[in-house]
């Protein structure tokens, strides 16, 4: 697998990359994550699943005989199948695009808007065996998935907690809507994030987790065997 230079990558740092900076290229599973920092005009999407987050500017998804979908600043969008869709942006753009070639989902694009976040339901908390704090209260919702269930988009929240370092079991783009999060890798590299930050955690990176509480929009890719 070819991954990003740093295993936890703050998307706000992509201003120093080329117009389309490759942050992740997982050839084993057909997953890429790229930073878009220059205008795109009618770029076709393949028939896999796609996910975008817009940091500045706008992206428009257009398809023949389909209602266009505009993704504005701070919004995210999951496209279960990119077949027949194209991507166009404003001249000034900063966005993140994840594509999973093997996930051929069905259904229309699903917009995730922080101004009206999806309702979440209580979920099982982080396992007690991993915690170095009191058990948190957590909630989540999945709003869209790829056909194989490897790629999922949704929202998740937690009260304060910390856990031991583990090898992260998935690729995940996290967009913090509120709260804070500090991740420390095995080599001591420390990454602190707050509301508005967008970052990528690459599968198998070993890090701990400390938060005073947070709410996030997420896109995960968890490989399945076969």
N, C-alpha and C positions, 0 to 999 in steps of 0.2 A: 504494500500500500504506500502510495506517495501522499504525504500529508503536509500541512502548513509547517513553516519553519519553526514557529512556536506552537505548542500543543494547545495553549489557551490563547486565543487571538482576539484582541479588542478591535472590533470593526471600525471604530473611530480612527484607527491608525492607518487606514487604507489610503489616506490622501497622498501618501508617499509612494503608492504602488502605481503600475501602469494603468491606463484607462479601465481595463478589465483585469484585475489582479486575481490570480488563482490562489485561494486560501486553502483549499482541500481538493485533492484529486485521488479518490479511493477507487482505483481501477478494479480491485477485487470485487467490489459491490456496485460499481457503476454510479458512484455518487460524487458530485462536484459541488463546491461552494466558491462562488466568485464575487468579487466586489466590482460594482459598476460605478465608474466615476466620470464617464463621458457619455454623450448622447447616443442612444440607440434608436434606430428607425426601422420598424417593421421586422425585427429579428424573429424568425420562426422558432417556436418551441417544438421539441420532439414529443413523442407520444407517451413519455414517462411522466412522473409526477414532478411538480415544480412548486417552489415557495419563494416569495419575495418579501423583503422588508424595505421600506423607503425611509431614509434618514433625512433627505432634502430633495426638493423637486417633486415630480410626479411620474408614475409609470401607468401606461394604459395597455390593458389586454384587449386585443381586438380579434374577432373571428368572423368568418363568413356567416351571415344570417344569425349572428349572436349579438346580444346586447353587450357593448363595451363595458369593461370594468376598470374604473380608475382607482389606483392605489396612491393615496396622498401621504404627506409627511406624517410619520409616526404610525402608519397603518401597515399591516401585513396581509398577505393573500396566499392561500393554498389552492393550487390548480391540480386536481386529481389526475387529469390527463391533458397534456399540452397539445395534443393533435389538433391542428386547425387554428391554433392561437398564435398571435404574434405579439411582440413586446415593443412598445414605443415609449420614449421618455421625453421630458422637457430638456432644453439645452443644458441646463444646470441640474445635475443629478448625482445623488449618492445613495446607493442601494446595495442590497445583498441578494444574491440569487442562488438558490439550492436546486439542483436537478438530480433526480434518481431515475436512471434509464430503465431499470427493471420493474418499476412500479407503475403499472398501467391501470390507473383507477378510473372511476366513472363519476359523472356528476359535474355540476357547474363550479366555477371558482367560488371559494368561500372567503369573504373579507373578515379580517380581525381588526376591529377598531377600538383602541384604548378608551375612546370617549364613550363607548357603549360595550364594555367587555362582556363576553358570554357568561351566563350563570354557571357557577361551579358547584359541585357536590362534594361532601366530605369523603376523603379517600383514606386508605391505610397509610399510616405515617412511616417515615424512615425506620427500618428495623432497629429494635433496641440494641442488638448486638453491634451496631455500627456507631451508636450515639456516644458522644462525650458530654451530653447535656441532658436536660429533661426532655421528655417526649413532646414533640411539637404537634400542633393541630394543623392539618393540611387538607387542601381541597383541590380538585382539578376537573377539567372537562376536555374531551377530545372533540374537535369540530370537523375534522376531515382526515382521511387516511388514504394511503395508496392501496392498490388491489391486494397486495400480500400482507398488508398490515405492518410493514417495516418502517414506513414513513408516516408520521402522525403530527398533526398540528393542533394546538389548543392553548389553554391557559392553566396556570397552577399557582397556588399561594401557600405560604407557610408562616407560622409564628417562628420566633427565635429558636435556633438550634445549631449544634455543631456536630460533626462526625469525623471519624478517623479517615486517613487516606485510603482510597480504593482505586482500582483500575476502572475508569469510567466505562460502562458497558455499551455505550452508544455514541454516535455523533450528535451533538445538539447545538442549535442556535438558540440563544436565550436573549430576550428583549425585556429588560427590567422596567416595569411600569411604576413600581414604587419599592422602597426599601433599599437594602444593600446586601452585598455578597462579597466575601473574600475567599479566594481559592489559592492554596499554596501547594506547589508541585514538589515532587521528591527532591529536586535539586535546590529547593529553597526559593525558587521564583515565586513571587507573591503578586496576585492580581486582585485589585480592589475595584468593584463596580457599584454604581449607584443608579438611581432612576434615570431612564433615557438611554442607558448604555446597551449596546448590542454586541454580543461576543459569541465566539465559536469555541466549544470544547470538543476536542477530537477523541474518538474512541480509543480506549486503552491507555490514555493519559492518567497517571496516578496523581491524585490531589485530595486534600481534605476540603472541608466546607464549613464556613462560619457565616451566620447571618443573624441580624436582629429582627428578621422578618422581611418577606418580600412577596410581590406579585409579579408574575412574568407571563409573557406570550412565548411559546416555544415551538420549535420544529425539531423533532427527533428522527433519527434513522437508526434502527436497531436491527442488525442483520439476523436473518433466520437461516438455518441450515437447509440445504437443498436448492 
